[in-house]
Amino acid sequence: MSEEIGLFYGSTTGMTEDVAFQIEKIAQEEHGVTLTPINIIDLDDPNDMFLYTHIILGMPTWNYGEYQDDWEMVVDQIAGTDLNGKTIAMFGLGDAVGYPEYFLDAMGMLAEQLEAQGATFVGEWPADDYKFSASKAIKKNGKLIGLGVDEDSEPEKTTERLQAWLTYVLPLLGAK
Ligand SMILES: Cc1cc2nc3c(=O)[nH]c(=O)nc-3n(C[C@H](O)[C@H](O)[C@H](O)COP(=O)(O)O)c2cc1C
């Protein structure tokens, strides 16, 4: 038995939540991996996310490069936590047509903070399938730090993106 992977998300209008549940379904049906999506507002202490060693985090970007409201609060509450030994994969929701200069910024901002706290990131993803002009989620190597999902402008690509990303990332999160 491999160790359980934590799956946490924040969502204002429900799109990140929908994607978290799609991830649960694909992981179960295609990989036999059980994930339980948890909304970060349901955590008494957001640091409980780090009771897991392997973690998937999902977040949208709001208001021209800002954190989603619930993540905004959580980011402060987890700021002092030592994340050495934690492996994190991220998926971010954004709108590349509506907000091309801030595409998926929150994913990049959160990754930068958690990396400074000691976390290791897996699940980087090629950026060339997305049309945007700037993003804080882009790493020095030109890839996105995690999976980008665009339910506003490219919803038809979501399932395929999730399937491909999960096939790549689940083994890196210790799933067998
Ligand atoms: C007012 C507003 C501001 C937004 N700002 C951004 C942004 O800066 N960057 C981005 O990539 N997407 C932005 N988006 C798109 C959202 O991230 C996208 O709709 C996402 O799917 C919402 O997720 P949620 O329903 O889980 O909250 C914005 C959407 C709205 C309505």
The ligand as a MOL file (V3000), in Angstrom:
LIG
                    3D

  0  0  0     0  0            999 V3000
M  V30 BEGIN CTAB
M  V30 COUNTS 31 33 0 0 0
M  V30 BEGIN ATOM
M  V30 1 C -13.0270 39.1890 -11.5010 0
M  V30 2 C -12.1520 38.0560 -11.9860 0
M  V30 3 C -10.7720 38.1870 -11.9420 0
M  V30 4 C -9.9430 37.1620 -12.4170 0
M  V30 5 N -8.5680 37.3430 -12.4170 0
M  V30 6 C -7.7780 36.3890 -12.9700 0
M  V30 7 C -6.3580 36.5750 -13.0540 0
M  V30 8 O -5.8070 37.5860 -12.6340 0
M  V30 9 N -5.6150 35.5850 -13.6370 0
M  V30 10 C -6.1770 34.4440 -14.1240 0
M  V30 11 O -5.4420 33.5820 -14.6500 0
M  V30 12 N -7.5170 34.2270 -14.0490 0
M  V30 13 C -8.3230 35.1750 -13.4780 0
M  V30 14 N -9.6750 34.9610 -13.4130 0
M  V30 15 C -10.2560 33.6790 -13.8800 0
M  V30 16 C -10.4970 32.7160 -12.7290 0
M  V30 17 O -9.2880 32.2870 -12.1740 0
M  V30 18 C -11.2570 31.5140 -13.2590 0
M  V30 19 O -12.5470 31.8990 -13.6570 0
M  V30 20 C -11.3370 30.3580 -12.2840 0
M  V30 21 O -11.8130 29.2300 -12.9610 0
M  V30 22 C -12.2270 30.6420 -11.0850 0
M  V30 23 O -12.1060 29.5720 -10.1790 0
M  V30 24 P -13.1060 29.3210 -8.9640 0
M  V30 25 O -14.4850 29.1710 -9.5610 0
M  V30 26 O -12.6400 28.0630 -8.3530 0
M  V30 27 O -13.0210 30.4950 -8.0340 0
M  V30 28 C -10.5160 35.9720 -12.9300 0
M  V30 29 C -11.9160 35.8350 -12.9510 0
M  V30 30 C -12.7280 36.8620 -12.4940 0
M  V30 31 C -14.2260 36.6880 -12.5730 0
M  V30 END ATOM
M  V30 BEGIN BOND
M  V30 1 1 1 2
M  V30 2 1 2 3
M  V30 3 2 2 30
M  V30 4 2 3 4
M  V30 5 1 4 5
M  V30 6 1 4 28
M  V30 7 2 5 6
M  V30 8 1 6 7
M  V30 9 1 6 13
M  V30 10 2 7 8
M  V30 11 1 7 9
M  V30 12 1 9 10
M  V30 13 2 10 11
M  V30 14 1 10 12
M  V30 15 2 12 13
M  V30 16 1 13 14
M  V30 17 1 14 15
M  V30 18 1 14 28
M  V30 19 1 15 16
M  V30 20 1 16 17
M  V30 21 1 16 18
M  V30 22 1 18 19
M  V30 23 1 18 20
M  V30 24 1 20 21
M  V30 25 1 20 22
M  V30 26 1 22 23
M  V30 27 1 23 24
M  V30 28 2 24 25
M  V30 29 1 24 26
M  V30 30 1 24 27
M  V30 31 2 28 29
M  V30 32 1 29 30
M  V30 33 1 30 31
M  V30 END BOND
M  V30 END CTAB
M  END
